[in-house]
Amino acid sequence: MASLVHMLQENGRIAAGLLLNLLVSICIVFLNKWIYVHHGFPNMSLTLVHFVVTGLGLYICQKLDIFAPKSLQPSRLLLLALSFCGFVVFTNLSLQNNTIGTYQLAKAMTTPVIIAIQTLFYKKTFSAKIQLTLIPITLGVVLNSYYDVKFNFLGMVFAALGVVVTSLYQVWVGAKQHELQVNSMQLLYYQAPMSSAMLLLVVPFFEPVLGQGGILGPWSFPALLMVLLSGVIAFLVNLSIYWIIGNTSPVTYNMFGHFKFCITLFGGYVLFKDPLSVNQGLGILCTLFGILAYTHFKLSEQEGNRSKLVQRP
């Protein structure tokens, strides 16, 4: 009975974490879109603001005794911070050099790459049922992106690098929490400032810094207010991503990412009257079917593992 109550509490916590991530992720997509369209704030500079605000937010949380920092060697987080910068740079270059359809299709490949990395390098096993759920999910993304997919060599190089680096980043977020015995806040407390410093070195190569359109340019008060609000929401997004990966797995987080993609497409159709073709509607249903199947099989496996543990003398 006690184990059942604990399981329900644990599932409730994970559901609450996923719901928070869903709300803030959708919120930040539409807010960032507003900032880009109405204020023209540069993309990577906005990401830099996000991580600076995340670092400041965690510093305030630490001062309020919400969590206790753990002493970590920066060298042990160097690859994680570098992979984050690579993930931001290559996904932005992929978006810049590809159509939206090609960009989304490349992002969908992150899930199988994560499974391959965890199988080959972390000796993690995935059942055939779990692997088969990738078929309807990938098919759904293909249906959504089909008419907008256009290949060019440079774009495909950036997309491929983006997929590999993003997959490594998400695997390492989970692995580092377990390896260093830290929670999401303790890990982000060190990684956010490191990534901010690295991004600060990268931004000038891609975007203006001073003058019109630069991060230190003459922005209006409403623009700065929106950017600050975006930073606060990004703090919640970053924190919830680390928490979800640390408490579930990178694959589960990725499956949830596909669900958010469907919700965002549908939200764009309902709220902004964005066109939604029959193919996209079928794609959303196909992806949602794959996600529901993954959730069902994953929960069944977890229940089976718990039953085995309870039956052991």
C-alpha positions as CSV (number, residue, x, y, z in Angstrom):
1,M,0.0,0.0,0.0
2,A,2.8,2.4,0.9
3,S,4.6,1.7,-2.3
4,L,1.4,2.4,-4.3
5,V,0.9,5.7,-2.5
6,H,4.6,6.6,-3.2
7,M,4.2,5.6,-6.9
8,L,1.1,7.9,-7.2
9,Q,2.9,10.8,-5.5
10,E,5.9,10.3,-7.8
11,N,3.7,10.2,-11.0
12,G,1.8,13.2,-9.7
13,R,5.1,15.2,-9.3
14,I,6.2,14.2,-12.8
15,A,2.8,15.1,-14.3
16,A,3.0,18.5,-12.5
17,G,6.6,19.1,-13.9
18,L,5.5,18.2,-17.4
19,L,2.4,20.5,-17.2
20,L,4.6,23.4,-16.0
21,N,7.0,22.8,-18.8
22,L,4.2,22.6,-21.3
23,L,2.7,25.9,-20.2
24,V,5.9,27.9,-20.0
25,S,7.3,26.4,-23.3
26,I,4.2,27.3,-25.3
27,C,4.2,30.7,-23.6
28,I,7.8,31.4,-24.5
29,V,7.3,30.3,-28.1
30,F,4.6,32.9,-28.7
31,L,6.3,35.6,-26.6
32,N,9.6,35.1,-28.5
33,K,7.7,35.2,-31.8
34,W,6.2,38.5,-30.6
35,I,9.6,39.9,-29.7
36,Y,11.2,38.9,-33.0
37,V,8.3,40.2,-35.1
38,H,7.4,43.4,-33.3
39,H,10.8,44.4,-31.9
40,G,13.4,42.6,-34.1
41,F,15.5,41.5,-31.1
42,P,18.4,39.2,-32.2
43,N,17.8,35.5,-31.7
44,M,21.1,34.3,-30.0
45,S,21.3,37.5,-27.9
46,L,17.9,36.7,-26.5
47,T,19.2,33.2,-25.6
48,L,22.1,34.9,-23.9
49,V,19.6,37.0,-21.9
50,H,17.7,33.9,-21.0
51,F,20.8,32.2,-19.5
52,V,21.9,35.4,-17.7
53,V,18.4,35.7,-16.1
54,T,18.5,31.9,-15.3
55,G,21.8,32.4,-13.5
56,L,20.5,35.4,-11.5
57,G,17.3,33.6,-10.7
58,L,19.2,30.6,-9.3
59,Y,21.5,33.0,-7.3
60,I,18.3,34.6,-5.7
61,C,16.8,31.1,-5.0
62,Q,20.1,30.1,-3.3
63,K,20.1,33.2,-1.2
64,L,16.5,32.5,-0.2
65,D,17.6,28.9,0.9
66,I,15.4,27.3,-1.8
67,F,18.3,25.0,-2.5
68,A,21.9,24.5,-1.3
69,P,24.7,24.8,-3.9
70,K,27.0,21.8,-4.1
71,S,30.7,22.4,-4.7
72,L,31.5,21.2,-8.3
73,Q,34.6,21.4,-10.4
74,P,33.9,23.6,-13.5
75,S,36.0,21.2,-15.6
76,R,33.4,18.5,-15.0
77,L,30.7,20.7,-16.5
78,L,32.7,22.0,-19.4
79,L,31.4,19.6,-22.0
80,L,27.8,20.2,-20.9
81,A,28.2,24.0,-21.2
82,L,30.0,23.6,-24.6
83,S,27.2,21.3,-25.9
84,F,24.6,23.8,-24.9
85,C,26.3,26.5,-26.9
86,G,26.7,24.1,-29.8
87,F,23.0,23.2,-29.6
88,V,22.0,26.9,-29.7
89,V,24.4,27.8,-32.5
90,F,23.7,24.8,-34.8
91,T,19.9,24.9,-34.3
92,N,19.9,28.6,-35.2
93,L,22.1,28.0,-38.2
94,S,19.8,25.1,-39.2
95,L,16.8,27.4,-39.0
96,Q,18.6,30.1,-40.9
97,N,19.7,27.8,-43.7
98,N,16.6,25.5,-44.0
99,T,12.9,25.8,-44.4
100,I,10.7,25.4,-41.2
101,G,9.7,21.9,-42.5
102,T,13.3,20.7,-42.9
103,Y,14.2,22.2,-39.5
104,Q,11.3,20.4,-37.7
105,L,12.1,17.1,-39.5
106,A,15.7,17.3,-38.3
107,K,14.5,18.0,-34.7
108,A,12.4,14.9,-34.9
109,M,15.6,12.8,-35.5
110,T,16.8,13.8,-32.0
111,T,14.8,11.0,-30.3
112,P,16.3,8.1,-32.3
113,V,19.8,9.6,-32.0
114,I,19.3,9.8,-28.2
115,I,18.2,6.2,-28.1
116,A,21.3,5.2,-30.2
117,I,23.7,7.2,-27.9
118,Q,22.2,5.7,-24.7
119,T,22.3,2.2,-26.2
120,L,25.9,2.4,-27.5
121,F,27.6,4.4,-24.8
122,Y,25.5,4.1,-21.7
123,K,24.4,0.4,-22.1
124,K,20.8,1.4,-21.7
125,T,18.2,-1.0,-23.3
126,F,14.9,-0.1,-24.9
127,S,12.2,-2.7,-25.6
128,A,11.0,-3.3,-29.1
129,K,7.6,-1.8,-28.2
130,I,9.3,1.5,-27.2
131,Q,11.4,1.6,-30.3
132,L,8.3,0.9,-32.5
133,T,6.6,4.0,-31.1
134,L,9.2,6.1,-33.0
135,I,7.6,5.1,-36.3
136,P,4.2,6.9,-35.9
137,I,5.9,9.9,-34.2
138,T,8.5,10.4,-37.0
139,L,5.7,9.7,-39.6
140,G,3.6,12.4,-38.0
141,V,6.4,15.0,-38.1
142,V,7.1,14.0,-41.8
143,L,3.4,14.6,-42.7
144,N,3.5,18.0,-40.9
145,S,6.7,19.1,-42.7
146,Y,6.4,17.3,-46.1
147,Y,5.4,20.2,-48.3
148,D,8.0,22.5,-46.7
149,V,11.0,20.2,-46.9
150,K,13.7,21.5,-49.2
151,F,17.2,20.1,-49.1
152,N,20.5,22.1,-49.5
153,F,23.9,20.8,-48.5
154,L,25.0,23.5,-46.1
155,G,21.6,23.4,-44.4
156,M,21.7,19.6,-44.0
157,V,25.2,19.8,-42.5
158,F,24.0,22.3,-39.8
159,A,20.9,20.3,-39.2
160,A,22.9,17.1,-38.7
161,L,25.3,18.8,-36.3
162,G,22.4,20.3,-34.5
163,V,20.8,16.9,-34.0
164,V,24.0,15.3,-32.7
165,V,24.9,18.1,-30.3
166,T,21.3,18.5,-29.0
167,S,21.1,14.7,-28.4
168,L,24.4,14.8,-26.5
169,Y,23.3,17.8,-24.5
170,Q,20.1,16.2,-23.4
171,V,21.8,12.9,-22.5
172,W,24.5,14.7,-20.5
173,V,21.9,16.8,-18.6
174,G,20.5,13.5,-17.2
175,A,23.8,11.7,-16.8
176,K,25.5,14.6,-15.0
177,Q,22.7,14.9,-12.4
178,H,23.2,11.2,-11.6
179,E,27.0,11.2,-11.9
180,L,27.5,14.3,-9.7
181,Q,24.6,13.5,-7.4
182,V,23.0,16.9,-7.8
183,N,19.5,18.1,-8.5
184,S,18.4,20.3,-11.4
185,M,18.9,23.6,-9.6
186,Q,22.4,22.6,-8.3
187,L,23.5,21.7,-11.9
188,L,22.0,24.7,-13.6
189,Y,23.6,27.0,-10.9
190,Y,27.0,26.2,-12.4
191,Q,26.1,25.5,-16.0
192,A,24.1,28.7,-16.6
193,P,27.0,31.2,-15.9
194,M,29.4,29.0,-17.9
195,S,27.1,28.8,-20.9
196,S,26.4,32.6,-20.7
197,A,30.2,33.3,-20.8
198,M,30.6,31.0,-23.8
199,L,27.6,32.5,-25.6
200,L,29.0,36.0,-24.9
201,L,32.1,35.0,-27.0
202,V,30.0,33.5,-29.8
203,V,27.3,36.1,-30.2
204,P,29.5,38.8,-31.9
205,F,30.3,36.4,-34.7
206,F,26.6,36.0,-35.6
207,E,24.8,39.1,-34.5
208,P,25.5,42.9,-33.9
209,V,26.4,43.9,-30.4
210,L,26.3,47.7,-30.5
211,G,24.1,50.1,-32.6
212,Q,20.7,49.4,-34.2
213,G,19.6,45.8,-33.8
214,G,22.4,44.9,-31.3
215,I,21.9,43.5,-27.8
216,L,23.3,46.8,-26.4
217,G,21.5,49.0,-28.9
218,P,18.8,51.6,-28.3
219,W,15.8,49.5,-27.4
220,S,12.5,50.9,-26.3
221,F,11.2,50.3,-22.8
222,P,8.3,47.9,-23.9
223,A,10.9,45.9,-25.9
224,L,13.2,45.6,-22.8
225,L,10.2,44.7,-20.6
226,M,9.2,41.9,-23.1
227,V,12.8,40.6,-23.2
228,L,13.0,40.6,-19.4
229,L,9.7,38.7,-19.2
230,S,11.0,36.2,-21.7
231,G,14.1,35.7,-19.6
232,V,12.0,35.0,-16.5
233,I,9.8,32.5,-18.4
234,A,13.1,30.9,-19.9
235,F,14.3,30.5,-16.3
236,L,11.2,28.3,-15.6
237,V,11.6,26.5,-19.0
238,N,15.3,25.7,-18.3
239,L,14.6,24.6,-14.7
240,S,11.7,22.3,-15.8
241,I,13.7,20.8,-18.6
242,Y,16.5,19.8,-16.2
243,W,14.0,18.5,-13.7
244,I,12.1,16.4,-16.2
245,I,15.3,14.8,-17.7
246,G,16.7,14.2,-14.2
247,N,13.5,12.6,-13.0
248,T,12.5,10.7,-16.1
249,S,14.8,10.4,-19.1
250,P,16.0,12.3,-22.2
251,V,13.8,10.1,-24.4
252,T,10.7,10.9,-22.3
253,Y,11.5,14.6,-22.5
254,N,11.9,14.3,-26.3
255,M,8.5,12.5,-26.7
256,F,7.0,15.3,-24.6
257,G,8.7,17.8,-27.0
258,H,6.8,16.2,-30.0
259,F,3.6,16.6,-28.0
260,K,4.4,20.3,-27.5
261,F,5.0,20.7,-31.2
262,C,1.5,19.4,-32.0
263,I,0.0,21.6,-29.3
264,T,1.9,24.7,-30.7
265,L,0.7,23.9,-34.3
266,F,-2.9,23.5,-33.1
267,G,-2.6,26.6,-30.9
268,G,-1.4,28.6,-33.9
269,Y,-4.4,27.4,-35.9
270,V,-7.0,28.2,-33.1
271,L,-5.4,31.5,-31.8
272,F,-3.8,33.0,-34.9
273,K,-5.8,31.3,-37.7
274,D,-2.6,29.8,-39.1
275,P,-3.4,27.5,-42.0
276,L,-3.6,23.8,-41.1
277,S,-3.8,21.3,-44.0
278,V,-5.4,17.8,-43.9
279,N,-1.9,16.3,-43.9
280,Q,-0.9,18.4,-40.9
281,G,-4.1,17.3,-39.0
282,L,-3.3,13.6,-39.8
283,G,0.4,14.3,-38.8
284,I,-0.7,15.6,-35.4
285,L,-3.0,12.6,-34.8
286,C,-0.2,10.2,-35.9
287,T,2.3,11.8,-33.6
288,L,-0.1,11.9,-30.6
289,F,-0.9,8.2,-31.2
290,G,2.8,7.4,-31.0
291,I,3.3,9.5,-27.8
292,L,0.3,7.8,-26.1
293,A,1.6,4.4,-27.1
294,Y,5.1,5.3,-25.7
295,T,3.5,6.6,-22.4
296,H,1.4,3.4,-22.1
297,F,4.4,1.0,-22.7
298,K,6.7,3.1,-20.5
299,L,4.2,3.1,-17.6
300,S,3.6,-0.7,-18.1
301,E,7.3,-1.4,-18.0
302,Q,7.8,0.7,-14.8
303,E,4.8,-1.0,-13.2
304,G,6.4,-4.4,-14.1
305,N,9.7,-3.4,-12.6
306,R,8.1,-2.2,-9.4
307,S,6.2,-5.5,-9.1
308,K,9.4,-7.5,-9.5
309,L,11.1,-5.4,-6.8
310,V,8.1,-5.9,-4.4
311,Q,8.1,-9.7,-5.0
312,R,11.7,-10.1,-4.1
313,P,12.3,-11.5,-0.6
